[in-house]
Amino acid sequence: MDDLMEFLRDRLDEDEKMSGAASEGPWSVDNGDYAKLVYGADQSAVLCHGCWGGEASVFESTADALHIVRHDPARILAVVEAKRTAIGHYEKLRRFAETARREEYLRVEGAGAVVIKMLALPYADHPGYRDDWRP
């Protein structure tokens, strides 16, 4: 379980670093007639489709743009913080259960392990993810 916790913390650190390096959110969409733009908090264009001047097409539809906006850096940072909080609560409960009766410890460990495994599941495509961590 400790290996899984370390793996999950490392992935959360990566998510935080990548989101922190991106243009500040919240992001918004301008679905104009000629171009679809995703704007950052300072109203500078973060991504563009169909823009003039040779910019690369990044997304093909308004649905793509809305998906990108929904997962802006601010949201990802909030997800990272929520997962870290859940991990912290599990660790506190685990420490408490270690001082309790064995059956209480096993019950806490079992239930908590499922939650931690579920939090790590989105990273199953990472080369460091182990199949025995699947819930």
N, C-alpha and C positions, 0 to 999 in steps of 0.2 A: 504493500500500500504506500510506503514511503517513496518508492520509485515513481509511482503514479502521481503522487502529490508534487514531487519535484518536476516531473514532466509537465503537469498542468500549470504550475507556476511559471515555468520557462515559456510556455506558449502564451500565457497571459502577459508576460513581460514583452514578448515580441509584438503582440497585438497593441499593447500600450505604446511601444516605441514607434511602430508604423503609424498609428493614428496620431500620435503627437507630432510627427514630422509632416503630416498632410496639412493642407489648407484648413484654417480654422472653420469649424462649423458653428451653428447649424447651416447646412446647405439648402438651397432652394432650386427650383426648376423654372426656366422661362421657355415655354414651348411655343416660340414664335412661328410665323409662317415660313421663314427661310432657314432657321437654325434652331436647334435645341441646345440650350445652355444650362449647365449646372453652375450655380454661383456659390461662392464661399460667404462667410459672414461679412466680409468687407466689400461684397458685391463684385469682386473680381471673378472672371470666368475660371472655373476649376476644370471643367470638361466641356467639349463641344462636339456636336455632330452637324454636318452640313454647313460649316462655317466657310467663309471666303478666305483666300490667302493660303490655301494648301494645308491647313491643319488636318491631322489624321482623324478619321472617323473613329470615335471611341464607342459609341453605342448606336443602335439601329432604330430604337423606338422610344416613345414617351415612357413606356413601361420600364425599359432599361434605365432611363434617366431617373424615374421615380424610385426604382430599386437602389440605385447609387445614392440618391439623396437620403433615403431611409436609413442607410448604413453609413452615415457621415461620421467623421472622427469623434464628435461629441457623444454620439450614441454608443460607439464601440468602447470608448473610455468608460461610459456608464456601465456597460455590460461587464467589462473587466473588473470594475470596482465591485459590482454585485457578486461576481463569482469569487473574488478574493474574500469578501465578507462571508459568503457561504462556507468557504474553506476554513476560515477562522472560527466560525461557529462549530463546525465539525470537529476541529482540533480541540476546542475547549470542552466539548461534550465527551470526546474521546479521553481527554485527561481526567475528567471527572469520573468517567466510567471505570478507568483503571483502578481507582480507589474503592469502587463499589464491588459488589459480588460478581463473581465470574459470569454468571448468566446475564447480568445487566450489561457487562462489558461486551459480551458477544452480541447481544441484541443491538447495542449502539453501533458497534463496529460493523455489523452486517448491514444495517439500514443506512448508515453514513457512507459506507463503501459504494453502495448503489448510486447514491447521489453524486459522489465524486466521479464515479465512472461515467455517469450521464453528462457531467460537466466537461469531461475530457473527450467524449465521443465525437464532437465536431472536428477534432484534430486527428481522427483515425487515418487520414491520408498522409500524415506526417511520417517520415521514415523512422522516427524514434518510438512511434506508437506500437504497443504490443497487443496481439490478439487476446491474450488472457485478461486484458483490462476491459474487454467488452462487457457491458452489463448483461 
